[in-house]
Structure formats: structure tokens, C-alpha cells
């Protein structure tokens, strides 16, 4: 019988275990939220580029749902006017919309709602992953919390936080949870047929919603599942069980897959239409974004512990540090490698290892410029749409979280070493810490307000240009015009997205001379003629030093002469 002293010693352990998930979620959320909270939400993550573009896309879904001003249809937000299907130039983001819509419904403004959304979605992903590790894999509360932290707040994900479409992981976790119930330890004899069918529906629902949120991770999810299924059927140890499960639910699987395909058809048609209009990217365009072997070990330069890594020779030549920062830290990577080797005989681990090896072989650029990416580019449908191929490395955070949870729970060790174990776990979590960039949103809000006030209601459309003393990027001017378009309901010729319409030559709108002004006026006139627009009803708005100034008529006359 345990002594009273031992019972007393277990009370703090149980107390800590019950509160650890909340504590780790709060810690990860604080990493993301600290720059915004410290400024009273004046500062926004991370730069006035993709951050504001994703804010625009989320606001578009809200305006479409609520019948906001100037809505030309879900697939055609009024940027790059009058081009249609402009939503498909980037990620739709509508699948990630519900938390944002809630904040808008509660009265928060668009940019504040975007900030609250960035704080909320990683926390949601944490708890969905935590539920998966607890229920589908039967890990302890502490182990599941540590693994969920790694998936939701891992350093590779935080390195990409400027691309907010990569931040939500709840659909990915839900999809893998469903597969674990269908094929894994959750699919034992006591798992009912109804439960397995629910898991099939949940998998396809999560996949569809992920695609409607962000294309990249939806595509990588399907690609990883397809490669994993192929290996499961190829390996003798897993073939019989997988075939049995597929036969048992063959009709239901096909029917659910058909429904999911019909649900995805509008999105697929929109992307296909854009590809048919503007063409697909050549394979050479992807070369800088193919992961290198060093990418899988490189921790972001903004890491708390590994900021020095970028100066080392293997990592100094990586093209874009944020896109190639797939490393999770030395200790975390060591635990992943050790657990994978130790458990390599397990069928599920073997499938995972073979799947990862296949994807690395096909999508990685090896030394001497050797790569096989052209094979999947030409063979696998949709691969030509993936420019930042390195982002597939974000999926490694899930097996890393599983390995960390397994190492905590399943490795035999004396109870006296638990303090050491959790000390190592704490270091693994610190390895994920990243300093996140920020920018002051007030200049953007002031500029948008000035543009809205300058827009004439009788205008058919408007274009915003700038003549700034400093090097203000044109994309920032475009995104300000797009935000003003949403507030005013008047379409804009400005556009900033992942692609642009065919024949749209208005990318450079920060004009510094009369010659640049005339070149831009020529492009406006050419765009208007190509789309039968009345050029006289296209209002020109120029910003200088934050002030909104009408374009001088004398400049227009000189351009025409």
C-alpha cells in the first residue's frame, strides 16, 4: 500500500498534469500575441504585405456573408477591376473564416478582428491536436499537451506566421485524427461501424474545409495521404488490414468521396479557370523554393536559441530563410530521429518513414543541383500550382509531436527521472520560441480612411498611386487601395495577390517622375480599352507622405501630348 508521503507527492503531479494543457496553450498563444498585446493592438503581425492581404480575404468572406457594399460575387472581390475570379489568385481563406466572423459580429473592426483571429486559430489547433493525441493515441495529458504544442506552435510554423494561411492546423489535425480512428489503434474490435463511418465523413469534411481555407496544406495533406496509402498497400505487414478496412466501407467511402469532390468542384473550377487564363508556373520558378537537405535542420534566424545558425556555411546559401526554416531544434529533432529508429518495426511508423522518405526524395534539391521535382510536376495533378514546395516540411511537425509524446509516456525510466524528462521537454518547447516581426497598423488605417474620403461615389472605379519620398513598396499601396475598396464599395484597379490578371500592367504604382506617371497612365488607358471601361470614370488618387492628393490635370495633358 502506498505511503501517505507518496500519495502527497503525487498530488502536485496530478495537479500539474491537469493544468499543463492550458499552460502550454497559453505559452504558445503568448508567443504569438505578445507583440500585439504589448502595443495595445497598435502593432500587427508581421508586415503590411501578406498579413493585410489575408485580412482583406477574410473580410471579403464576411462582406459576402453579410451582403456588404460593392460585392460582385464570392469569386470576384473587386480588386484588379473588372477582372473576374480574382479570389482564386490566392487562398480563399473562407474555410478559416468562422473565428474571424465571430469577432466581426461582436463589433470588432477588420484589422482588430484579424489580430484576434491570429491569436485564436493556433489555440484552436492546439486543442484539436491535443484531443487527437489523447483519444486516438491514448497519450497522457502532459504528453499530449507537449505534442500538440509542437504541432500548433512549432518553430517552422511560427517562421511562416507572415503567411497566415499556414497558421490554422485544426483541419489537418482533424483529418489525421479521423485516419487514426479508421486505420489505427482507435479502429479495434470495439470501434463500431458507425464510428468508423463518422471518421470517414470527418476526414473528407476536414479536407474540403482545409482546401477552402488554404490550398497549400490541403494539397500536401492529400499528397501525403496518397503516398501513405500506396505504401500501406505495398507493405505486406499492413496490406491485409488496409484492404479489409477499404472493402468493408468501400461503398460509403466512394459515396463520401463523391460528395467531397462535388463540394470542391467550385474551388477547383475557379483555380483551373485562372490557370487557363494566366498559365501555370514553369518548373524552374520553383527551384528557389525546393527544400535543401539543410532546410530540414535550419531553425529560423528569428529563433530565441538558434538565431546564430544562419551564419553557418550549410545554411548561409539558403535562398529564403523563412521558407527554408524547417528545423525544430537539435534536441527535438534528435528525439524524432531516435523514436523513429526505435519504433521502425511498427507498421504505422514504417509507413510514416517511407512516406516521408518518398516526399523528401521527390521534392528536395540535393547537392550539385540534383532534384526530381520535374517528375511530380508533370505527373501529379496540381503540383504546378505549388510554388513554395518547401512548405510541405510543416507536416513534419505532426510526427515530431507524436514522437515527443511517445518519448514522454512510453520510454521506460525510473520515476525519479521525471524531473529530468520534463526538463528536456521544456527545452524542446523553448527551441520553438521565435521573435515575431510586427508593424504599426495606424499609418495603414489613416491612409485607408483618407482614400475612402477621396473616392467620388460617381466613379466607376479608382486607382491609387503614390509619390513618396521614401521607398514605399508598391504592394503596400495596392493593399491600402484594396482595403479602401472594401470600405467604400467602389471597385479598384489596384491588386496585390499571388497572381495577377493577364494584361494587367499596373504593378508599379509608386511613381517618382513624370515619365513614370505617363507610363502608368498608358497602362491604365490600355487596361480600360481592353475591358471597355470609360477611362474618364476611373478616378486617380495619389498619396504623398500619408496625404491624399488629386493627380494634377497638367500631368495627364503632358502625358497625352
N, C-alpha and C positions, 0 to 999 in steps of 0.2 A: 504494500500500500504506500502511495506517495506520502512523503512527509509534509507537514504544514508549510515548512520552508520552501519546498519545491513547488507547492501549489501557489504560494505567494510570488515566487519568481516567475511563474507562467502568466500571472495576471497582466503585468506590463506588456509581455509579448503579445498576448491576445488583444490588448487594448491598441497597441501599435498596429497590429495586423488589420484591425477593423477600420482604423483611420488612415492607413497608408495609401489606399487608392485616392482618397480625397486630397491627401497631402501632395502626392506626386502629380496629380492633375493640376492642383493649384500652383505647384512649382513650374510645370511646363507652361501653364497659362500666363504666369508672371513673366517668363522669359519673353513671350510674345507681346504681352500687354504693357510691360514696364515703360518702353519709350513713349507710349501714348498716355498712360496714366500719369507719368511724371510731368507731362506738359499740360495736363488738364484737357487732353484730347485735341490740343492745338497741333501737335505733330502727328503725322500719319506714316504708316509703313508702306513702302520703303523708298519709293521715288515717284515723281509725277509722270510716270510712263504707264507700265502695265497695271500699277495699283489703281490709277484713275480710269484706265480702260476697263478693268474688271468692275469698278464701281459703276461705270456707265452701263455695262452689260447687265449687272444686277438691277440697276434702276430701270433699264428697259423692260425687264420681265415684270417689274412691279407696275410700271405705267401701262403695260399691255393688259395685265390682270385687272387693273382698276379703271381702264379707259382714260388714261391721261391724255394731255394735249398732243396733237400732231402725230398720232400713231398711224403709220402706213401699213401695219400688219406685223405679225410676230417676226417674220423672217427678214424684214426690211426696216431696221431702225434708220431714221432719216439722216444718216451721215453719208458723205460721198454722193449726195443727191444728184440726179434721181436714180442712181444705181439700185438695183433690187437684189435681195438675197444677201445683204451685207452682214447679217448676223453670222453667216457661215464662213466669213473671213477669219473667224477666231472661234473660241469655245463659246457655246451657247450660254453656259452658266445657270440656266433655268433650273437644272436639277439640284443646284446648290442654293436655290433661292429661298426656301421656307424660313430659315432663321432671319435672313435679311428682310423678308416681307413682314415678319413679326415686328421687327424694330421700326419699320416704316409705319405699320398700322398703329403702333404705340405713340407715334408722333415725332420720331427722330428724323432729322434731315438726311439727305442722301449720303453725304460723306461721313457723318457720325454713324449712320447705320452700317456703312461699310467697315468702319473701325470696330464696331461691336461685333459684326459678323466675323472679322478676322480673329477676334478673341474667342468667339463661341465655337466655331466649327472644329478647331483642334480638340477642344474639350469633349465635344460630342463623339469625335472619332476615338478619343481615348476610352470612353466608357463603352462604346460598341466593341472595341478590341478587347477590353477587359472582360466583357461578358462572354466573348468568344473563347478566350483562354480559360476562363473559369468553367463554362458549361460544356464546351466541346472537347477540351483537353484536360479538364479536371485539375488544373493547377491551383495551388493555394492562393489566397487573396493577395499576399505580398508578391509572390512570383508573377501572378497575372498582372498586377499593377506595374511592376518593373518592365515586363514585356510590352504592355500597352503604351507605356511612356516612350519606349524606343520606337515603336511604330508611328505614334502620333507626333512626337516631338524630337525625333532623331535629327542629328546634325545635317545629313543630306537634305532633309525636308526643310529645315529652317534656312539652309543656304539658298533654297529656292523660294523663299517666302515672298520675294518680289513678284513671283508668278503665282498669284493667289489661287488659281485654278488647280494647283497641285497640293493645296493645303488640306482640303477635306479628304478624310480617309474612311468615313463611316460606310460608304457603299462598298469599298474594297474589303473592309473587314467583314461586312455582312455577307458578301459573296463567298469569301473563304470559310466563314462560319457555316454557310449552307453546304458547301462541299464537304466540310468535316463531318457534318451530320449525315450526309448522303453516303459517303465512302469511308469515313474514318471511324474512330473509336465510338463516335456517337451513333453509329449505324448497326449496333449489335442486335441480337435477337429480340431484346426488349423494346427496340425502337419500332414504333408502329408504322404500318404502310402509309397512314395518313401523315405522320410526322415527316417521313421522307418526301412525300409529295409537296408538303408545305415548304420543305427545304429547296426543292426544285423550283417552285414558284418564287421563293425569296431570292434565289441565285439570279434568275433571269430579271426579276424586278430591279435588283441592285445593279445589274449590268446595264440595263436600259437607262436607269436614272444616272449612273456614272457617265455614260456617253452624253446624255443631255446636260450634264454639268461640265465635264472636261473630257475632250476627245482622247488626249494622250493616254491617261491612265486607264480609260475604258478600253482602248486598243491594246495596251500592254496586258491588261487583265485577261482579255480573250486570247491573246497570243500565248501567254504563259499557261493558261488552262489547256489550250490546244496542244502545245508541246508536252505538257504533263500527261494529258490523256494518251497521246501517242506512246510515250514511254511506259505508261501503266499497262497498255495493251501489248507492248513489246516484251516486257519483263515477265518471265514465267511465274515468278512469285506473286504477281499481282493480277495477271491476266484473267484468271478464272473468276476471281471476286468481282472485278470491274465488269466483265461481260455479264455475269449473273445479275448485278445491280442494273445494268443498262437494259437487259432483256426484261427484267421484272417491271420496269417503268417505261418501256420503250414507247408505247402509245402516248402516255402522259408527257414524257419528255418531248416528243415530236410536236405534240399539240401546244405545249407551253412555249417551245422554241418558235413555233409559227406565230403565236400571239406576240412574242417579244420582237420578232422580225417586223411584224406589221407596225408595232409601236415605234420601232426605229426607222421605218421607211421614210417618213418625212424628213428626219435629220439626214439620213443617207442621201436622199434626193437633193437636199439643199447643198450638201458638200459636193456631190457629184456635179451639180449644175455649175458651181463655182469653178471646179476643176476643169470642166469642159470649156468654160468661158476664158479663164486666165491661164490654163495649162497647169501641169504639175511640175514640181521641182526636179531638176536634174540630179542624179545620184551624187555628183561632185559637190553639190551645195551642202550635203550632209556631212562631208568629211571632217570639217572642224568640230562637229558635234558628235562624232563617233567616240565612245569611251575608249581610252587607252588603258593598258594594264595598270598604269599608275593611278588612274582615276578611281579605282576601287579602294585605294588606300589613302587618297588625298582628302584630308579634312579641310573644310573651308578656311580661307585666310582670316575670317572673322571669328574663328573658334576661340573660346576662352583659353583652352590649353594648348592648341596646336596652330596658333597663328604663325609660328615660325616655319611651318612646313613648306610654304610656298617658295622659300629661298633655297630649298634643297634641289640639286640637279634633276632628280627624276620628275619633279613637279613644276619646275620653273618654265618648262616649254608647253605646258597645257594651254590650249587656246583661250578658253573662257573659264576662269576659276570657279565661278558659281555653278556652271553647267557640269563641270567635271568633278565637283567635290562630292564624291560618293562614299568617302571614308567615314567610319563611325568611331574612330579612335582605336588605339593599339590594343587596349585590354578588351574592349567589346568585340573587336574583330578576332582577337585570339580566342575568346570564349566561343564565338560562332564556329571558327575552324575546328577547335577541339571537340565540341559537341557533335559537329557534323561527322568527324572522323570516328569518334567513339560510337556513334549510333548508325554508322553507314550500313550495317546489316539490316536495319529496319526497312521494310518495303517503302513506307512513306518518305523516309529520309533519302533513300536511294532515288526515288522518283524526283524529289526536290533537287538533289545534287545533279542528276542527269539533265533535268530541265534547265537549271542554272548554267551548267556547262554548255549546253546547246545554244542558249541565247548569247552567252559570252562569246562563243566561237563564231557565231554568225554576225554579231553586231559590234564587235570590238576591233579597233585598229591595233594591230600588233607591231612590234619593232620592224624597221625597214619599210614602213608604209604598207604592210601586208594586211588586207582585210577582205572579208567575204560578204560585205554588206550588199553588193550588187545582186547576189543570189536572192535574198529575201525581197530586195527592192523590186525585182522583176517578176518574182514568183508569188509572193504573198500579197493579196489584195489590200490596198490601203496603206502599204508601207511607204509609198511615195509621198504621203501626206505628213510623215513623221520627220521633221527637220532636226529637232533636238533628241537624237536617238539615245543620248546618254541618260535621259530621264528614266529609262527602264530600270536603272540601278536603284531607284527609290523602292522598287518591290523587294529588294534585299532586306529592307528594314523589317519586314514581316518574319522571315526565317530567323533574323537576328533576335527579334523579340521572343520568338519561340525557344531559341537556343538559350537565351538568358534565363527565361522562366524555367526551362528544364534543368539548367545548371543549378539554380537555386533550390529546386524541390527534389530532384532525383539523384543527385550525386551523393553517395553515402559519405557521411562525415560525422565526427563526434559533435554532440550538442554544444560542447564548449567552444567550438569554432564558428558558431553562428554569428558572433560579432565580427569576426574576420570576413565571413562571407558577405555580410551586409555592408561592410566597409568597402569591399571590392565592387559590390553592386552600386554603392553610392558614387564611387569613382567612375564607373561606366556611365552613370547618368550625368555626371559633371562633364564627361567627354562630349556630350551632346550640346553643351552650352554654347551659344552663339551670340555675338553682339550684332544687333539688328539695326540697319540704317533707318533713317527717318527723314522727313521733310516737313516744313511748315506749310500747312494747308491754307493759311489765311490769304496769301497772295493769289492762290488759285481761286478761292471763293470771291475775293474782291474783283479779280479780273472777270470772272463769270458774271457777276452782278452788273459790272459796267457794260459788258457785251449785251446782256439781256436788255438793259435800259436803252441801248443804242439801236436795237433792232426795230426797224419800221414794220408795223403789222401788215402793211400793203406789199411787202417784199415777198416774192415767190421763194427766194432762198437767200442765204448770205454766205460770205466767206470772210474769215478773219485772217489778217496778216499782221506782221509786226515789223517795226523798225527799232530794234532795241540796241542800246549802247553796248551791252554785253552779249556773249554767245548764248542766247536763249535757244534751246533746241526747237526745231520746227514741230516735233511731235508734241511738245508741251503746249504750243499754240493751238495745234489741231484738237487736242483733248479738251482744252478750255472751250473751244467753239462747240464741241460736241456736247459738253455739259450745259452750255447755254442753249443749245438746240432743245434739249430735254425740258428745260425750264420754260422756254418761250413757245415751243410747239412749232417753230418755223424751221424748215429743213436747212441744212448746211452742206456746202460743198467740201468742207473740211472732213478729213478722215484719218484716223490712226487705228490700225488693226494689224492682224497677222498677214493680211494680203490687201490688195487694192484693185479697183476695177480696171478692166482693160481700157487703155487710152487715157487714164487719169494721170495727168502730169502736174499735179498741184502739191507734191510732197514738200517742196522747199517754199515755205511761206514767210520765213524771216528774211525780208529783203533789206539790203543796206544801201542800195544805189538806185538811180533812175533806170539803169539798164536792167537790173534785176526786177524792178517793178514792171517794166514793159514786158519782160519775158513772162512774168506771171500773168499779166493781163492778156497776153497772147494765148496762154494755156486756158485761161477762163473762157475766152471767146471761142476757142476751138472746142472745149468741152460743151459749151452752150449750144453751138451749132450741131454737134454730134448727137445731142439729145433734144433738139427742138425746143430749147429754153429761150425765153425772152431775156437777152443779156441785160437789157435796161432794168429788169426787175430783180437782178442779182445784186444785192447790196454788198458794198465793200466796207469792211470795218477794220481799222488798223489800231494796234496798241503800241504805245511808246512809253516806256518807263512806268508801266502799270496804268497809264491813262488811255482812254478810248478816244480816238481822233478820227473824224471822217477823212477818207482819202481825198487829197486835193484834186479838183477837176482839171487843173492845168496839167497834172501828170498824165491824166487819161488822154488829153488832147495831144500832148507831145508824143505819147506812145503811138497814137493813130497816125500822126504825121510821119 
